[in-house]
Amino acid sequence: MEILMKMKNILFVFLLSVAYWSSYAQTVGDKNPMLTDRFLARAALFVPSRTVQVGASGNISTENTEDIDFDETFGLGGSQNTLNLDFMWRFSKSKLWSVRGQYFRVGAEKESTLDREIEWEDVTYQAGARVKAGYGLSLYRIFFGRTISTGQKHELGGGLGVHGLNTNAFIEGEAFVDDASAGFKRENVSAFLPLPNIGIWYLWAPASKWAFSAEVDWFGIKIGEYSGGLWNLSPGVTFQPFKTIGFSVK
């Protein structure tokens, strides 16, 4: 079995205000705490726009060998609110080296009546059958970076990291095997995909309470016969009215 999921506008795209916590603040004069804090953590409301395509050695109808499109067939596209957690730790004494982490999960499931026959492995779900389908995707990110240039109001850095994508998809309902009724069947597929990435970031903080940021990442992926890359650009702005609490939009 092979699984391929495509999701648009999901990585680091925060569309609503989020709480921002920092600790071990070591503000120097009017320098923004985002440039000086040793540890930063964020909890974000994350709204991804998703498009899901799954190839799992199956096809839609016996006359068409295209892979099962969960978005079109079951209406599992659209957007979803979810929680994003991330942190940054400047672990070196000079604060030039850092490690970053991130986690979020999205998923959906839905019941629908098939308007076309679906074959998955040797199991067939006939047109007119009532079935349930769903998918899930969890992302884990670890990124090691180094500050290249820093000053009173800016920081430029880059680094290497790895994303781990844990994906799964399923279809369940009344099924047929070799034209004979097999009763209720659940077919599923899952995969864990390590995705190496390289990225850079820039932070400009013209005032102690305001900061503007931009991140650029490139991800590489190879799943079976599929391979490719993805560029991600994430601008953002942070307003920090308090010493340890602020608000961001990305």
Buried (B, 14 or more C-beta within 10 A) or exposed (E): BBBBBEBEBBBBBBBEBBEBBBEEEEEEEEBBBBBBBBBBBBBBBBBBBBBBBBBBBBBBBEEEEEBBBBBEBBEBBEEBEBEBEBBBBBEEEEBBBBBBBBBBBBBBBEEBEBEBBBBBEEBBBBEEBEBBBBBBBBBBBEBEBEBBEBEEBBBBBBBEBBBBBBBBBBBBBBBBEEEEEEEEBEBBBBBEBEBEBBBBBBBBBEEBBBBBBBBBBEBBBEBEEEEEEBEBEBBBEBBBEEEEEBBBBB
